[in-house]
Amino acid sequence: MLATHDPDIAELSKEISKEAALRMAHRLVAKFPTVIAAYHRIRSGTDPVAPAPDLGHAANFLFMLNGRMPEDTAVRAIDTALVLHAEHSFNASTFAAREVASTQAHMYAAVAAGVGSLSGALHGGANAKVMQMLLKLGGSEKVVDFVNAELDAGRKLFGLGHAVYDVDDPRAHILAPMSKALGESTGNPRWYEMSALIEKTAKEIFRERKNADIPVNVDFYSASLYYYLGIPVDLFTPVFAIARIAGWAAHVIEEQFAGAAPKPVLYRPESEYIGDYCGPEVCEFVPLEKRGPR
């Protein structure tokens, strides 16, 4: 929908320049928080709030979302969180965006692929599940039993463990004290305190059971941080997209204009089929009535 209003792709047949791609990227970075904030206001029965020209990118998102000027501590927290989530190499959404960009599709199509990948359970949404866990527990007295029960059942502890890091995600160490500060400033430190206790307890139990470490990742403390900022839990993943759009756009432009290769190349991974299809020349046709149960 946004693409249809972009003047740089009004004529899809024309070749898109790098300068035009950069303009699209700038527009998308600005539009993502505006659209998400407006969506939340409308579904809540309130009017959308226009961005304030005197506010920065992060502050404007909170202003448009909540309808009031955010405190400096809140602005610093969301600004930091957006920067920390802006880029993280070849994760699933970034790869999806680059793959589509390799077809010479425009910026909006490539970014749409990245957004689509966030709908899967394995990429995006972990911090929402962390917050749901905290809300379900309600208090610190249940933490030890909860961690043991989850590990006994072989379930994941969301926000703990990482596909890349064998040590704590350094971004988590930046967000944790900011969550603590917001909890104290709002007079409700419970969500941070529970998070810290779960992290400590899970690491101790995991070490005792498996003689291995389980690192904390960026999603763990972003959950309580976003909740303190008044961001609804079901918007945690869209907020990830607000942050990552900058990284996606940079990757798309690099892919489109061969920023890291001699020339743009269509992605076509090699594959070897290992299923049991025999092929049209060697398959024997068996009438349906003679086929047994599979």
C-alpha distance (Angstrom), angle and dihedral (degrees) to the residues before:
residue distance angle dihedral
M1 . . .
L2 3.82 . .
A3 3.80 89.8 .
T4 3.80 91.9 61.8
H5 3.81 89.2 61.4
D6 3.80 96.7 47.7
P7 3.82 111.8 105.9
D8 3.81 92.3 -153.6
I9 3.79 93.3 64.7
A10 3.77 99.4 35.9
E11 3.80 86.6 115.5
L12 3.78 106.9 44.6
S13 3.79 92.5 -171.6
K14 3.79 94.4 63.9
E15 3.78 121.8 90.5
I16 3.79 113.1 -103.2
S17 3.79 116.1 -132.0
K18 3.78 126.3 -143.2
E19 3.79 89.0 -111.3
A20 3.82 90.3 54.8
A21 3.81 90.7 48.2
L22 3.80 89.6 52.8
R23 3.80 90.6 51.1
M24 3.81 89.7 51.5
A25 3.80 89.7 50.2
H26 3.80 91.7 51.7
R27 3.79 91.1 49.8
L28 3.80 92.9 49.1
V29 3.80 93.2 48.7
A30 3.81 88.1 54.7
K31 3.81 97.1 40.9
F32 3.81 99.9 49.1
P33 3.83 96.4 69.9
T34 3.82 91.7 38.5
V35 3.80 93.5 53.9
I36 3.81 94.3 44.0
A37 3.81 93.4 47.8
A38 3.82 91.6 46.8
Y39 3.81 90.9 49.0
H40 3.80 91.1 53.1
R41 3.81 93.1 47.3
I42 3.81 92.7 49.7
R43 3.80 94.3 47.5
S44 3.81 88.7 49.0
G45 3.78 91.5 54.9
T46 3.80 95.7 -109.3
D47 3.78 131.4 113.9
P48 3.80 119.8 -98.4
V49 3.80 115.0 -102.0
A50 3.79 118.2 -129.7
P51 3.82 115.6 -128.5
A52 3.79 115.1 -97.4
P53 3.82 112.4 -121.8
D54 3.79 92.3 -144.3
L55 3.83 94.5 56.4
G56 3.78 127.6 84.1
H57 3.79 125.8 -120.2
A58 3.81 98.0 -89.8
A59 3.80 95.6 39.2
N60 3.79 91.0 50.0
F61 3.78 92.0 55.9
L62 3.81 92.3 56.1
F63 3.81 90.3 43.3
M64 3.81 93.2 51.4
L65 3.82 91.6 43.0
N66 3.81 100.1 47.5
G67 3.80 101.2 24.2
R68 3.79 95.5 -127.4
M69 3.77 137.4 86.3
P70 3.82 109.0 -89.2
E71 3.79 123.6 -127.6
D72 3.79 118.0 -106.9
T73 3.82 91.3 -111.8
A74 3.79 90.6 54.9
V75 3.80 92.7 47.6
R76 3.78 91.4 50.7
A77 3.81 90.6 49.2
I78 3.81 97.5 50.3
D79 3.80 92.3 41.1
T80 3.81 90.5 53.5
A81 3.80 92.1 45.5
L82 3.81 92.1 51.7
V83 3.80 91.7 50.1
L84 3.81 92.3 48.3
H85 3.82 91.6 51.0
A86 3.82 96.7 42.0
E87 3.79 97.2 94.8
H88 3.79 137.8 7.8
S89 3.80 109.2 161.9
F90 3.82 123.6 -107.7
N91 3.78 101.9 -8.4
A92 3.80 119.3 152.4
S93 3.80 97.8 -88.2
T94 3.80 93.8 46.2
F95 3.79 91.9 48.6
A96 3.82 90.3 48.8
A97 3.81 90.7 51.8
R98 3.80 92.8 47.8
E99 3.80 92.9 47.2
V100 3.80 91.1 55.0
A101 3.81 91.1 43.4
S102 3.81 88.7 55.2
T103 3.81 88.6 66.2
Q104 3.84 87.9 61.6
A105 3.80 90.3 -108.8
H106 3.79 114.4 155.0
M107 3.80 126.4 -98.7
Y108 3.81 95.8 -94.4
A109 3.81 93.5 53.1
A110 3.80 92.3 49.0
V111 3.80 93.3 47.1
A112 3.81 90.0 47.9
A113 3.81 87.8 59.7
G114 3.79 90.2 53.1
V115 3.80 91.1 49.3
G116 3.79 90.9 48.4
S117 3.79 91.8 55.6
L118 3.80 89.6 60.1
S119 3.80 90.0 67.5
G120 3.80 89.8 72.3
A121 3.78 120.9 93.6
L122 3.80 94.3 -125.6
H123 3.82 98.4 56.6
G124 3.77 122.0 45.1
G125 3.77 127.0 -0.3
A126 3.79 99.3 69.3
N127 3.80 94.1 115.9
A128 3.81 89.8 51.4
K129 3.79 88.5 55.2
V130 3.81 89.9 48.3
M131 3.81 90.2 54.8
Q132 3.80 92.0 45.8
M133 3.81 87.3 52.9
L134 3.80 91.4 51.5
L135 3.80 92.7 47.8
K136 3.80 91.6 48.4
L137 3.80 92.8 50.3
G138 3.79 92.4 46.1
G139 3.81 94.8 -174.1
S140 3.78 144.7 30.3
E141 3.80 95.9 -109.5
K142 3.83 91.9 79.4
V143 3.79 98.0 47.7
V144 3.82 100.9 96.8
D145 3.80 94.1 46.8
F146 3.80 90.7 45.4
V147 3.81 94.8 51.8
N148 3.81 91.9 47.4
A149 3.79 91.8 47.9
E150 3.80 93.2 50.2
L151 3.79 92.8 49.0
D152 3.82 91.6 44.5
A153 3.81 88.8 54.5
G154 3.79 92.3 47.8
R155 3.80 92.3 -118.8
K156 3.78 127.0 145.6
L157 3.76 122.8 -104.4
F158 3.78 100.6 -136.0
G159 3.78 114.1 -129.4
L160 3.80 92.0 26.7
G161 3.79 122.6 93.9
H162 3.80 126.7 29.0
A163 3.80 137.2 -141.5
V164 3.82 91.7 -136.0
Y165 3.81 110.9 20.5
D166 3.79 123.9 72.6
V167 3.81 88.6 -174.3
D168 3.78 132.1 46.4
D169 3.78 113.8 -58.5
P170 3.82 102.8 -106.4
R171 3.80 90.0 -139.8
A172 3.81 89.9 64.1
H173 3.80 90.1 59.1
I174 3.81 89.2 57.6
L175 3.81 95.7 46.5
A176 3.82 97.2 44.5
P177 3.83 97.2 68.7
M178 3.80 90.0 43.3
S179 3.80 89.9 54.6
K180 3.79 88.7 49.1
A181 3.82 91.8 51.0
L182 3.80 92.4 49.0
G183 3.80 91.0 48.4
E184 3.76 91.0 52.8
S185 3.81 93.8 45.2
T186 3.81 91.7 51.4
G187 3.80 92.6 45.7
N188 3.80 91.3 -120.4
P189 3.82 109.9 97.9
R190 3.82 92.0 158.5
W191 3.81 98.0 102.9
Y192 3.78 93.9 50.2
E193 3.80 92.9 43.4
M194 3.80 91.9 50.2
S195 3.79 90.5 48.5
A196 3.78 92.5 51.0
L197 3.81 91.1 47.9
I198 3.81 93.1 48.8
E199 3.79 90.9 49.9
K200 3.83 92.4 49.3
T201 3.81 94.1 43.5
A202 3.81 95.1 45.3
K203 3.79 92.5 49.6
E204 3.79 92.2 50.0
I205 3.81 94.4 47.0
F206 3.81 93.5 42.8
R207 3.82 90.6 51.1
E208 3.80 91.0 48.3
R209 3.80 94.3 47.8
K210 3.79 102.6 37.6
N211 3.79 104.3 17.5
A212 3.79 87.6 -126.4
D213 3.77 138.3 103.6
I214 3.80 125.2 -111.4
P215 3.81 111.3 -154.8
V216 3.78 125.0 -143.1
N217 3.79 114.8 -121.7
V218 3.79 135.6 -152.6
D219 3.81 93.7 -93.6
F220 3.78 94.2 62.3
Y221 3.79 100.1 71.3
S222 3.79 97.2 24.8
A223 3.82 85.6 70.3
S224 3.80 96.7 64.7
L225 3.81 90.7 34.8
Y226 3.81 92.8 57.8
Y227 3.78 91.8 42.8
Y228 3.80 91.1 54.4
L229 3.81 88.3 51.0
G230 3.81 90.8 59.0
I231 3.80 95.0 -108.9
P232 3.82 111.5 148.3
V233 3.80 114.2 -119.1
D234 3.80 93.6 -118.7
L235 3.82 89.1 58.3
F236 3.81 94.7 56.9
T237 3.81 91.9 94.1
P238 3.82 93.5 45.7
V239 3.82 87.3 51.7
F240 3.81 87.1 55.1
A241 3.81 87.1 55.8
I242 3.82 90.5 49.7
A243 3.79 87.7 57.6
R244 3.81 99.7 37.9
I245 3.82 96.0 48.2
A246 3.80 88.1 84.8
G247 3.80 91.5 54.3
W248 3.81 93.5 43.4
A249 3.79 91.3 50.7
A250 3.80 92.4 49.6
H251 3.81 91.0 50.6
V252 3.81 92.3 46.1
I253 3.81 92.3 51.8
E254 3.80 91.1 47.4
E255 3.81 89.7 50.7
Q256 3.80 95.5 44.8
F257 3.78 95.4 49.2
A258 3.82 101.2 33.3
G259 3.78 94.7 -111.5
A260 3.81 90.8 163.0
A261 3.83 101.4 25.1
P262 3.82 138.5 53.0
K263 3.81 90.6 -107.3
P264 3.83 139.4 -9.4
V265 3.80 111.0 -78.6
L266 3.79 130.5 -168.9
Y267 3.81 112.4 -116.1
R268 3.81 110.1 -117.4
P269 3.83 111.1 157.4
E270 3.78 116.5 -156.0
S271 3.78 115.9 -113.7
E272 3.77 138.9 179.9
Y273 3.79 117.9 -149.9
I274 3.81 111.7 -132.3
G275 3.81 99.8 174.6
D276 3.80 126.1 112.0
Y277 3.81 100.9 -102.3
C278 3.82 107.6 133.6
G279 3.78 98.6 -160.1
P280 3.81 131.0 -117.9
E281 3.82 94.5 -81.3
V282 3.81 98.8 53.4
C283 3.79 104.3 28.4
E284 3.78 115.7 109.7
F285 3.79 114.3 -140.2
V286 3.79 113.7 -127.9
P287 3.82 116.7 -169.1
L288 3.77 113.0 -115.7
E289 3.81 94.2 -116.7
K290 3.83 90.9 56.5
R291 3.79 96.4 49.9
G292 3.79 115.4 107.3
P293 3.80 125.9 -143.2
R294 3.79 115.3 -70.9
